[in-house]
């Protein structure tokens, strides 16, 4: 029996009555619908389409993509107005309000916050995220990420994890949550990705994840974070498609490897560990169901109802609406999913809605005037503060920094993500970088990439020859004072680990010049690039490709301000030569 008066719901008599009244009035179709968070990916607001979703799915939650703030506001408020039962409307705001809408405010990444002193930056990320997401009608934050970053090869949470230290993770997660709650007390938070990412190198979008820590090591790291947050009153946990073999073996002695499932489908991890052992009474939601980590171990007809049967209360995203609902009904009919488990899940969902006071229209539907806070100057200043406090000088073994005032001629090598389309027309971040360097007084000689030459000249063998031509070494040294390698590589749900890739083989981009002149490397995203350029003697992690982060990083290059961030040890990628 769920105690609705206990944490994290803390419902009073009025709220409990609302939950019971709604529950008693629900049809079976409405109960099933509450299990699903629907994703609307196409832009634009079509009230008929939204009504069809509500009428046919009876969804309990909603998420959107590709929508500007006016569209998102109209979409979310329309969804609330046409729903008999209030909607949980989710936002995914790792870095600030930009996770809610494209013109929202980027403040800082989690790893950037972890590099700073204290937790103020994490608080500001939460505050801005909460304010800007609330303005468009969101009431449920799919954050914070509380993964503990143990493996430098893991790129899916490289920038999304606060630290490799569980105490740092917990402190920053608490600060982020406080920011959310100070922005909007009626917004739920969600810790993810239980039982924990960051141990291995695979991306659950592409394969089953495995957290292979021993029980004791898991408890000292991920368990430490989750148990403390649960004790604080955490409202929701997002479960990853990540197996925890050693804990499954402890809870189910004799379990065979073939029977070990990702946490989303694991009764022993959800009901045994999370509910009974850790005492979590809030809502459990799956990570996105289109990820291969789930499909790797079961058919959709089994894992849609199987996740609920195992102990999840909500299922993130539908494939075919009619089909997914049919899978749940079939499982109810043949006994794979009990009505008791269905009712338990629905009660928790309704309890969360009552906890957030969503029965009150003034709470669930914000006024249009609130949109003015999105991208405001106050919020942008928080990003400047984070950049100033957190940008990190990972190493400078030959003391190249700060650059002398007479070193103005820069050989710039910009390495971005490899284009995967003929529509490539240049990387705008490269242009921003050149502008900011020139604004700082540098004369920039930008090395072209092979892709730039193809845009300029079309497919041509001469492009390859030009990229391979380094020219005369001594002339090169006379022309330049220093070299700057800027890496802005990103990867998501496409490859399991993201590395530096030069635009062609034997390219003049390669740091052949490293010992010829002062060479400085700077990352605008991932923190583990020393694995591919260990020979550079100066490395900077700037954490973001936003203009303000680039500008502030350049200011630090010339000594206008100090580098204050502190790097985690895993930036050296377990190699001795990366430290030289």
C-alpha positions in Angstrom: 0.0 0.0 0.0 1.4 3.4 -1.0 1.5 5.9 1.8 0.6 9.2 0.1 1.3 11.2 3.2 5.0 10.3 3.3 7.9 11.5 1.3 8.1 12.5 -1.5 4.4 13.3 -1.9 3.4 14.6 1.5 -0.3 14.9 0.5 -2.9 16.3 2.8 -6.5 15.2 3.1 -7.7 17.5 0.2 -5.0 16.2 -2.1 -5.6 12.5 -1.2 -9.3 13.0 -1.9 -8.5 14.4 -5.3 -6.3 11.4 -6.1 -8.9 8.9 -4.9 -11.7 10.7 -6.7 -9.8 10.8 -10.0 -8.7 7.2 -9.6 -12.2 6.0 -8.9 -13.5 7.8 -12.0 -11.0 6.4 -14.4 -11.7 3.8 -17.1 -9.2 1.0 -17.9 -8.1 2.9 -21.0 -7.4 6.0 -18.9 -5.3 4.1 -16.4 -3.2 2.5 -19.2 -2.8 5.9 -20.8 -1.4 7.5 -17.7 1.6 5.2 -17.9 2.8 6.9 -21.1 4.8 10.1 -21.6 4.1 11.0 -25.3 6.8 12.7 -27.4 5.6 15.3 -30.0 8.6 15.8 -32.2 7.1 17.8 -35.1 6.9 21.6 -34.8 3.7 23.6 -35.0 0.6 23.5 -32.8 -2.4 21.6 -34.2 -5.1 21.5 -31.6 -6.9 18.6 -33.4 -3.7 16.5 -33.3 -3.2 17.2 -29.6 -6.8 16.3 -28.9 -6.5 13.1 -30.8 -3.5 12.2 -28.6 -5.4 12.9 -25.4 -8.6 11.2 -26.6 -6.9 8.1 -28.0 -4.0 7.7 -25.6 -5.2 9.4 -22.4 -1.5 10.1 -21.7 -0.2 10.9 -18.3 2.7 13.0 -19.5 4.0 14.9 -22.5 7.3 16.1 -24.0 8.0 18.2 -27.1 10.9 18.9 -29.4 11.7 21.5 -32.1 9.4 24.2 -30.8 10.1 27.9 -30.2 8.9 29.5 -26.9 5.6 30.8 -28.3 4.9 27.4 -29.9 5.9 25.5 -26.9 3.8 27.7 -24.6 0.7 27.3 -26.8 1.2 23.6 -27.2 1.7 22.9 -23.5 -1.1 25.1 -22.3 -3.5 23.7 -25.0 -2.6 20.2 -23.9 -3.5 21.0 -20.3 -6.8 22.7 -21.3 -8.0 19.7 -23.3 -6.9 17.0 -20.8 -9.4 15.7 -18.2 -6.6 14.7 -16.0 -3.7 17.2 -15.7 -0.6 16.5 -17.7 2.9 16.0 -16.4 4.8 18.2 -18.9 8.5 17.3 -19.0 11.6 19.3 -19.9 15.2 18.0 -20.3 17.4 20.9 -19.1 21.0 19.7 -18.4 22.6 23.0 -19.0 19.9 25.6 -18.4 16.8 26.9 -20.2 18.2 26.0 -23.6 17.0 22.4 -22.9 13.4 23.7 -22.8 13.4 25.9 -26.0 16.2 26.8 -28.5 16.3 30.5 -27.4 16.6 29.5 -23.7 19.7 30.4 -21.7 22.7 28.1 -21.7 24.4 28.5 -18.3 26.9 25.7 -17.9 27.4 21.9 -18.4 27.5 19.6 -15.4 31.2 18.9 -15.8 31.8 22.6 -16.0 30.0 23.1 -12.7 32.0 20.3 -11.2 35.2 22.0 -12.2 34.4 25.2 -10.2 34.6 25.9 -6.5 31.4 25.3 -4.6 28.0 24.6 -6.1 26.7 28.1 -7.0 26.9 27.4 -10.7 24.9 24.2 -10.5 22.3 26.2 -8.5 22.1 28.8 -11.2 21.7 26.1 -13.9 18.8 24.8 -12.0 17.3 28.2 -11.3 17.5 29.3 -14.9 16.2 25.9 -16.1 13.3 26.0 -13.7 12.3 29.5 -14.5 12.5 29.2 -18.3 10.9 25.7 -18.5 8.1 26.8 -16.1 7.4 29.8 -18.4 6.4 27.5 -21.2 4.2 25.3 -19.0 6.6 22.5 -18.0 6.2 21.1 -14.5 8.5 18.1 -14.5 12.3 18.3 -14.9 14.1 15.3 -16.3 17.2 16.3 -14.3 19.6 16.3 -12.6 22.0 13.8 -14.1 23.6 12.1 -11.1 25.9 9.7 -12.9 29.4 9.3 -11.5 32.0 9.6 -14.3 34.4 6.8 -13.7 35.5 5.9 -17.3 37.1 8.5 -19.5 36.0 6.5 -22.6 32.4 7.1 -21.8 31.2 10.1 -24.0 27.5 9.9 -23.5 27.8 11.4 -20.0 31.2 13.1 -20.3 29.9 16.6 -20.1 26.6 15.6 -18.3 28.2 14.2 -15.1 29.4 16.6 -12.4 32.3 14.5 -11.3 34.0 11.2 -10.8 33.6 11.9 -7.0 30.2 10.9 -5.6 30.4 13.7 -2.9 30.8 16.3 -5.6 28.0 14.8 -7.7 25.7 14.9 -4.7 26.5 18.4 -3.6 26.0 19.8 -7.2 22.8 17.7 -7.7 21.4 19.2 -4.5 22.3 22.7 -5.6 20.6 22.1 -9.0 17.5 20.8 -7.3 17.4 23.8 -4.9 17.6 26.1 -8.0 14.7 24.3 -9.6 12.6 24.5 -6.4 13.4 28.2 -5.9 12.3 28.8 -9.4 9.1 26.9 -9.1 8.2 24.8 -6.0 5.6 23.1 -8.1 8.1 21.5 -10.5 9.2 17.9 -9.9 12.8 16.8 -10.3 14.2 13.5 -11.6 17.5 11.9 -10.8 19.0 9.8 -13.6 20.2 7.4 -15.0 19.6 4.7 -12.3 21.5 2.4 -11.5 24.2 4.7 -13.0 26.1 5.5 -16.2 29.7 6.5 -16.5 31.4 3.2 -15.6 31.6 1.7 -19.1 32.0 3.2 -22.5 28.8 2.2 -24.3 25.9 4.5 -25.1 22.5 2.9 -24.2 21.0 4.5 -27.4 23.1 1.9 -29.2 23.6 -1.1 -26.9 22.7 -2.5 -23.5 24.5 -0.6 -20.8 26.4 -2.5 -18.0 27.4 -1.0 -14.7 29.9 -3.6 -13.6 30.8 -2.3 -10.2 30.8 -4.6 -7.2 28.0 -4.2 -4.7 30.3 -2.4 -2.3 31.7 -0.1 -5.0 28.3 0.7 -6.3 27.1 1.6 -2.8 30.1 3.8 -2.2 29.4 5.7 -5.4 25.9 5.6 -7.0 24.2 4.2 -3.9 25.6 7.0 -1.9 24.2 9.6 -4.2 20.7 8.0 -4.7 20.2 7.1 -1.0 20.9 10.7 0.0 18.6 12.2 -2.6 15.9 9.8 -1.7 16.2 10.8 1.9 16.0 14.4 0.8 12.6 13.7 -0.8 13.4 13.1 -4.4 10.2 12.9 -6.4 11.2 10.8 -9.4 14.0 8.6 -10.7 14.6 7.8 -14.4 15.9 4.3 -14.9 18.4 3.6 -17.6 18.7 0.6 -19.8 21.7 -0.4 -17.7 22.3 -3.7 -16.1 23.8 -4.0 -12.6 25.0 -7.6 -12.7 26.7 -7.9 -9.3 23.7 -6.5 -7.4 21.3 -8.7 -9.4 23.4 -11.7 -8.4 23.2 -10.6 -4.8 19.5 -10.1 -4.8 18.7 -13.2 -6.9 21.3 -15.9 -5.9 21.9 -18.2 -8.8 20.6 -15.9 -11.5 22.1 -16.8 -14.9 23.8 -14.2 -17.1 21.1 -14.6 -19.8 18.4 -13.6 -17.2 20.1 -10.4 -16.1 18.2 -7.5 -17.5 18.6 -3.7 -17.7 17.2 -2.0 -14.7 14.2 -0.9 -16.7 13.1 -4.6 -16.9 14.6 -5.8 -13.6 12.2 -6.5 -10.7 15.1 -7.2 -8.3 16.6 -3.7 -9.0 13.3 -1.8 -9.1 11.2 -3.5 -6.5 14.0 -5.1 -4.5 16.7 -2.5 -4.4 15.1 0.8 -5.2 11.7 0.3 -3.5 12.3 -2.1 -0.6 16.0 -1.6 0.2 16.4 2.1 -0.6 12.9 3.1 0.4 12.0 5.1 -2.7 8.3 6.0 -2.8 8.3 8.3 -5.7 7.6 7.8 -9.4 9.9 5.6 -11.4 10.1 6.3 -15.2 12.0 4.5 -17.9 14.6 6.2 -20.1 13.5 6.6 -23.7 12.1 3.4 -25.1 13.5 3.9 -28.6 17.0 3.2 -27.2 18.6 0.0 -28.3 19.6 -0.9 -24.7 16.0 -1.9 -24.2 15.4 -3.5 -27.5 18.6 -5.5 -27.2 17.0 -7.9 -24.6 13.3 -8.2 -25.5 10.6 -7.7 -28.1 8.6 -4.5 -27.8 5.5 -6.5 -27.1 7.2 -7.8 -24.0 9.2 -4.8 -22.8 6.4 -2.2 -23.0 4.3 -4.0 -20.4 7.4 -5.6 -18.9 8.8 -2.4 -17.7 5.6 -1.6 -15.8 5.4 -5.2 -14.4 9.0 -4.9 -13.2 8.3 -1.8 -11.2 8.4 1.3 -13.5 5.4 3.6 -13.1 5.7 5.4 -16.4 7.0 4.5 -19.9 8.9 7.2 -21.8 7.7 7.7 -25.3 5.5 5.6 -27.6 6.3 4.0 -31.0 2.9 3.3 -32.5 0.3 4.5 -30.0 -2.4 1.9 -30.8 0.2 -0.9 -30.8 1.9 0.0 -27.5 -1.5 0.3 -25.7 -2.4 -3.0 -27.2 0.7 -4.6 -25.8 -0.3 -3.4 -22.3 -3.8 -4.7 -22.7 -2.6 -8.1 -23.9 -0.3 -8.4 -20.9 -3.2 -7.5 -18.5 -5.3 -10.2 -20.2 -2.7 -13.0 -20.0 -1.4 -12.1 -16.6 2.1 -10.8 -17.4 0.9 -7.5 -15.9 -1.4 -7.5 -12.9 -4.2 -5.0 -12.3 -2.7 -4.4 -8.9 0.7 -3.3 -10.4 -1.2 -1.1 -12.9 -3.2 0.6 -10.1 -0.1 1.1 -8.0 1.6 2.9 -10.9 -1.4 5.0 -11.6 -1.8 6.0 -8.0 1.8 7.2 -7.8 1.4 9.2 -11.0 -1.7 10.9 -9.7 0.0 11.5 -6.3 2.8 13.3 -8.1 0.3 15.5 -9.9 -1.4 16.3 -6.6 1.9 17.0 -5.0 2.6 19.6 -7.7 -0.9 21.1 -7.2 -1.8 20.4 -10.9 -5.5 20.3 -10.0 -5.2 24.0 -9.7 -5.5 25.7 -13.2 -3.4 28.7 -12.1 -0.6 26.3 -11.3 -0.6 24.2 -14.4 -1.2 27.0 -16.9 1.3 29.9 -16.5 0.5 33.3 -17.8 1.9 34.3 -21.2 3.8 37.2 -19.6 6.2 34.7 -18.0 7.8 34.1 -21.4 9.8 37.4 -21.1 12.1 35.8 -18.6 13.5 33.4 -21.3 16.9 34.5 -22.4 16.9 37.5 -20.1 20.1 39.4 -19.3 20.2 38.2 -15.7 20.2 34.6 -16.8 23.0 35.3 -19.4 25.2 36.7 -16.7 25.1 33.4 -14.8 26.8 31.8 -17.9 29.5 34.4 -17.8 30.1 33.7 -14.1 30.3 30.0 -14.8 32.8 30.4 -17.6 34.9 32.8 -15.6 35.0 30.4 -12.6 35.2 27.0 -14.3 37.2 27.1 -17.5 40.2 24.9 -16.8 43.8 24.9 -17.6 44.4 21.2 -17.6 48.1 21.5 -18.1 50.7 24.0 -19.2 53.9 22.1 -18.7 56.1 24.4 -20.8 54.5 27.6 -19.4 53.2 29.0 -22.7 50.5 30.9 -20.9 49.7 33.7 -20.5 50.7 34.5 -24.1 53.1 37.4 -24.4 51.7 40.6 -25.8 53.9 40.3 -28.9 52.5 36.9 -29.8 49.7 38.0 -32.1 50.0 35.8 -35.2 47.8 32.7 -34.6 47.8 29.5 -36.7 44.3 28.2 -36.0 43.3 24.6 -36.5 39.6 24.0 -35.8 38.4 20.5 -35.5 34.6 20.0 -35.5 32.4 17.0 -35.9 32.7 15.3 -39.3 29.9 16.3 -41.6 27.6 13.5 -42.6 25.6 15.4 -45.2 26.3 17.1 -48.6 24.4 20.0 -47.1 27.4 20.9 -45.0 28.1 24.6 -45.4 30.7 25.3 -42.8 30.7 25.4 -39.0 29.4 28.6 -37.5 31.4 28.1 -34.3 34.6 28.4 -36.3 33.5 31.8 -37.5 32.6 32.9 -34.0 36.0 31.7 -32.8 37.9 33.7 -35.5 35.8 36.8 -34.7 36.6 36.6 -31.0 40.3 36.0 -31.7 40.4 39.0 -34.0 38.5 41.1 -31.5 41.2 40.3 -29.0 43.9 41.6 -31.4 45.1 38.4 -32.9 45.9 38.0 -36.6 44.3 34.6 -37.5 45.6 32.3 -40.2 42.9 29.6 -40.2 43.8 26.2 -41.6 41.0 25.0 -43.9 39.5 21.6 -43.4 39.0 19.2 -46.2 35.2 19.8 -45.9 35.7 23.5 -46.2 37.7 23.0 -49.4 35.0 20.7 -50.8 32.4 23.4 -50.1 34.6 26.0 -51.8 35.9 24.0 -54.8 33.6 21.0 -55.0 34.9 17.4 -55.0 38.5 17.7 -56.4 41.6 15.6 -55.8 43.6 18.9 -55.5 41.7 19.5 -52.2 43.4 16.4 -50.7 46.8 17.5 -52.0 46.4 20.9 -50.5 45.4 19.4 -47.1 48.5 17.3 -47.1 50.9 20.2 -48.0 52.5 21.5 -44.8 54.8 23.9 -46.7 58.3 25.0 -45.6 58.8 24.6 -41.9 61.0 27.6 -41.4 58.7 29.9 -43.4 55.8 28.6 -41.3 57.6 29.5 -38.1 58.4 33.0 -39.4 54.7 33.6 -40.3 53.2 32.4 -36.9 53.8 33.1 -33.2 51.8 30.2 -31.9 49.3 27.5 -32.9 45.9 27.0 -31.4 44.0 23.7 -31.9 40.3 24.1 -31.0 38.3 21.0 -30.8 34.5 21.1 -30.9 33.5 17.5 -31.4 30.1 16.2 -30.4 28.4 12.8 -30.6 25.0 11.5 -29.5 23.2 8.2 -30.3 25.5 7.7 -33.3 28.7 6.2 -32.1 29.8 4.7 -28.8 32.7 6.9 -28.2 33.7 10.1 -29.8 37.3 10.9 -30.7 39.2 13.6 -32.5 39.0 12.9 -36.3 41.1 15.1 -38.6 39.4 16.0 -41.9 41.7 13.8 -44.0 44.6 11.5 -43.7 48.1 13.0 -43.4 46.4 16.4 -43.0 48.3 19.6 -42.3 45.9 20.0 -39.4 47.8 17.4 -37.4 50.0 18.9 -34.7 53.3 18.4 -36.6 54.0 22.0 -35.4 53.8 21.1 -31.7 57.5 21.2 -31.2 58.2 24.0 -33.6 56.3 26.7 -31.8 54.0 27.1 -28.7 51.0 25.0 -29.4 47.8 25.3 -27.3 44.9 22.9 -27.5 41.4 23.9 -26.3 38.2 21.8 -26.1 34.8 23.4 -26.4 33.0 20.2 -25.4 34.4 16.9 -24.3 37.1 16.7 -21.6 39.0 13.6 -22.8 40.7 14.8 -25.9 44.2 14.4 -24.6 44.0 10.8 -25.5 44.3 11.9 -29.2 46.7 14.8 -28.8 48.8 13.7 -25.8 51.9 15.5 -27.1 50.5 19.0 -26.6 52.0 20.8 -23.6 49.1 23.1 -23.0 45.5 22.0 -22.8 42.4 24.0 -21.9 38.9 22.7 -21.2 36.4 25.5 -22.0 33.3 23.3 -21.8 31.1 25.2 -24.2 31.1 26.5 -27.8 28.9 29.6 -26.9 30.4 32.9 -27.8 30.8 34.1 -24.2 32.7 30.9 -23.2 35.0 31.4 -26.2 35.5 35.0 -25.4 36.3 34.4 -21.7 38.7 31.5 -22.7 40.6 33.9 -24.9 40.8 36.4 -22.2 42.4 33.8 -20.0 44.9 32.9 -22.8 46.3 36.4 -22.6 46.2 36.7 -18.8 43.2 39.1 -18.4 41.9 36.7 -15.9 43.1 33.5 -14.2 42.2 30.0 -14.9 40.2 28.9 -11.8 38.7 25.6 -12.8 40.0 22.3 -11.5 40.3 19.2 -13.8 39.3 15.7 -12.8 42.1 13.2 -13.0 40.3 11.2 -15.7 41.1 14.0 -18.3 44.5 12.4 -18.5 42.9 9.2 -19.8 45.0 6.8 -17.7 48.2 7.6 -19.7 51.5 9.0 -18.5 52.3 10.9 -21.7 49.2 13.0 -21.5 50.7 14.7 -18.4 53.9 15.8 -20.1 
